[in-house]
Amino acid sequence: PHQPAAEHRDLRRATGAATEDTLREIDDELRQDRTQQLWKAYGKYAITAVVVLVASVAGYQGWRNYDLSTRLAAGERFSAAMELAANEKIDEAFKAFADIATDGNKGYQLLARFSQARLLAQNRNSRDASLAYRVLADDVSIDTLYRELAVILSAYEDLNTPGTDIAALKERLLPLMAKINPWRFSAKEITGLLFRRSGDKTKARELFSALAEDRNTPQGVRTRALEMLSILGK
């Protein structure tokens, strides 16, 4: 279907703001050692496409099911919530997203729920952000693609959470490492970091070597994998 230019522009602007805030949060949280500094340098590439994908497909669902005026109103409502978040009016933004998640159209409901979790992370609340993503991951009414995305984003937050159950996190990521899974590269990268954290350098090397050698690995992930192999070789 033809996408109205104004709505598409609003959604792109909203997505860009969401991406910048999410990446800034990851950059701020991952600074404790060289491994974490790699995320500061490169980590934005790991989830930029993910957030854009959620926004574009969720927006398409709204465009498909509602008339033009309703679509424009929904886009403006979501854009206003994003503006609150951009201006660091966290409580107001959270409420605005909560309202959209309750009575917005289907596509924007989903994006609003992801945005609520992002706001928790932005507010340095990794534990609750991870929980919010896990609620999304367990919601059987959501397409599998987005449920698995929520697992990945939850795992990023768990990397920032003291006392994370590393074994349980590996178990959640394991199905996403399957050869045909679209999130396999991020799942393998995070799992490699978890193995390194737990002291199993051999398993970590195996995963980062596989990422470095796989021609389908995104360039940013491959670059980080090579850096990690350099670190693990010392």
C-alpha positions in Angstrom: 0.0 0.0 0.0 1.0 3.6 -0.7 2.5 5.2 2.4 1.5 8.8 3.0 4.7 10.9 2.9 3.9 12.9 6.1 3.2 9.8 8.1 6.3 8.1 6.8 8.4 11.1 7.7 7.0 11.2 11.2 7.7 7.6 11.7 11.2 7.9 10.5 11.9 10.8 12.8 10.3 9.0 15.7 12.4 5.9 14.9 15.6 7.9 14.7 15.0 9.4 18.1 14.2 6.0 19.6 17.4 4.6 18.1 19.6 7.4 19.3 18.2 7.1 22.9 18.6 3.4 23.0 22.1 3.5 21.6 23.1 6.2 24.0 21.9 4.1 26.9 23.8 1.1 25.7 26.9 3.3 25.2 26.6 4.8 28.7 26.1 1.5 30.4 28.9 -0.5 28.7 32.1 1.3 29.7 33.8 -0.8 32.4 36.4 -2.7 30.5 37.8 -3.0 26.9 35.1 -5.5 25.9 32.4 -3.0 27.0 34.3 -0.2 25.2 33.9 -2.1 22.0 30.1 -1.8 22.5 30.6 2.0 23.0 32.4 2.2 19.7 30.4 -0.2 17.6 27.3 -1.3 19.5 24.9 1.1 17.8 25.1 -0.9 14.6 23.9 -4.1 16.4 20.4 -2.7 17.0 19.8 0.2 14.6 18.3 -2.0 11.9 16.3 -3.8 14.6 14.6 -0.7 15.8 14.0 0.6 12.3 12.4 -2.8 11.4 10.0 -2.7 14.3 9.0 0.8 13.5 8.5 0.3 9.8 6.5 -2.9 10.0 4.5 -1.8 13.0 3.7 1.4 11.2 2.6 -0.6 8.1 0.1 -2.6 10.1 -1.5 0.7 11.2 -1.5 2.0 7.6 -3.1 -1.2 6.4 -6.0 -1.2 8.8 -7.0 2.4 9.2 -8.1 5.3 7.0 -5.8 8.2 6.2 -7.1 10.6 8.9 -6.8 7.9 11.6 -3.3 7.0 10.5 -2.2 10.6 10.6 -3.6 11.1 14.0 -1.9 7.9 15.3 1.4 9.0 13.8 1.1 12.5 15.4 0.2 10.9 18.7 3.2 8.7 18.7 5.4 11.5 17.5 4.3 13.6 20.4 5.2 10.9 22.8 8.6 10.6 21.2 9.0 14.3 21.5 8.4 14.1 25.3 11.1 11.3 25.5 13.5 13.4 23.5 13.0 16.3 25.9 13.7 13.9 28.8 10.2 14.2 30.2 10.4 10.6 31.1 7.3 10.2 33.2 5.1 12.1 30.7 6.5 10.1 27.8 6.0 6.8 29.7 2.3 7.7 30.3 1.8 8.7 26.7 3.3 5.4 25.5 1.2 3.5 28.0 -2.0 5.2 26.6 -1.0 4.3 23.1 -0.3 0.8 24.1 -3.8 0.6 25.6 -6.0 2.2 23.0 -3.8 2.9 19.9 -3.9 1.0 16.7 -2.2 -2.4 16.5 1.0 -1.3 14.9 1.6 1.7 17.2 0.6 -0.4 20.3 3.5 -2.7 19.7 5.9 0.1 19.0 4.7 2.0 22.2 5.4 -1.1 24.3 8.9 -1.4 23.0 9.3 2.3 23.6 8.2 1.9 27.2 10.9 -0.6 27.8 13.4 1.7 26.1 12.5 4.5 28.5 13.1 2.3 31.5 16.6 1.6 30.1 17.1 5.3 29.3 16.3 5.9 33.0 19.1 3.5 34.0 16.6 0.9 35.1 18.1 -2.1 33.2 16.4 -4.7 35.4 12.8 -3.4 34.8 13.7 -2.7 31.1 14.7 -6.4 30.7 11.5 -7.5 32.4 9.4 -5.3 30.1 11.1 -6.8 27.1 10.6 -10.3 28.5 6.8 -9.6 28.8 6.9 -8.8 25.1 8.8 -11.9 24.4 6.2 -14.0 26.2 3.2 -12.4 24.5 1.9 -15.0 22.1 -0.3 -12.4 20.3 2.9 -10.8 18.9 4.5 -12.1 15.8 7.5 -14.4 16.5 9.9 -12.0 14.8 9.2 -9.3 17.4 9.0 -11.7 20.3 12.5 -12.8 19.4 13.6 -9.2 19.0 12.4 -8.6 22.6 14.6 -11.5 23.8 17.7 -9.9 22.2 16.9 -6.4 23.6 16.3 -8.0 27.0 19.6 -9.7 26.8 21.4 -6.4 26.1 19.8 -5.0 29.3 20.8 -8.1 31.3 24.4 -7.5 30.3 24.1 -4.2 32.4 22.4 -5.9 35.3 24.5 -7.0 38.3 23.7 -10.6 39.4 22.3 -11.7 36.0 21.8 -15.4 35.8 24.2 -16.1 33.0 23.1 -19.7 32.5 19.5 -18.7 32.2 20.3 -16.0 29.7 22.3 -18.4 27.6 19.3 -20.7 27.6 17.0 -17.9 26.4 19.4 -17.0 23.6 20.0 -20.6 22.4 17.0 -21.0 20.1 17.9 -17.7 18.4 21.3 -19.0 17.4 19.7 -21.4 14.9 21.1 -21.1 11.4 17.9 -19.6 9.8 17.1 -17.3 12.7 17.3 -13.6 11.6 18.7 -12.6 15.1 21.3 -15.3 15.2 24.3 -13.0 14.8 23.3 -10.8 17.8 22.4 -13.9 19.8 25.8 -15.5 19.1 27.6 -12.2 19.9 25.9 -11.8 23.3 26.4 -15.5 24.1 30.1 -15.1 23.3 30.3 -12.2 25.8 28.5 -14.3 28.4 31.0 -17.1 28.0 33.9 -14.7 28.3 32.3 -13.3 31.5 31.9 -16.7 33.0 35.6 -17.5 32.2 35.0 -20.0 29.3 37.4 -18.5 26.8 37.3 -21.6 24.6 33.6 -21.3 24.0 33.8 -17.6 23.5 36.5 -18.0 20.9 34.4 -20.6 19.0 31.5 -18.2 18.8 33.5 -15.1 17.8 35.5 -17.2 15.3 32.3 -18.4 13.7 31.0 -14.8 13.5 34.3 -13.6 12.0 34.3 -16.4 9.3 30.6 -16.3 8.3 30.3 -14.3 5.2 26.7 -13.4 6.1 27.7 -11.8 9.4 27.0 -8.0 9.4 30.1 -6.0 9.1 29.8 -4.3 12.5 29.3 -7.7 14.3 32.3 -9.2 12.4 34.5 -6.2 13.4 33.6 -6.7 17.1 34.1 -10.4 16.8 37.6 -9.9 15.4 38.4 -7.4 18.2 37.2 -10.0 20.8 39.3 -12.7 19.3 42.3 -10.3 19.7 41.4 -9.8 23.3 40.9 -13.5 24.0 44.2 -14.4 22.4 46.1 -12.5 25.0 
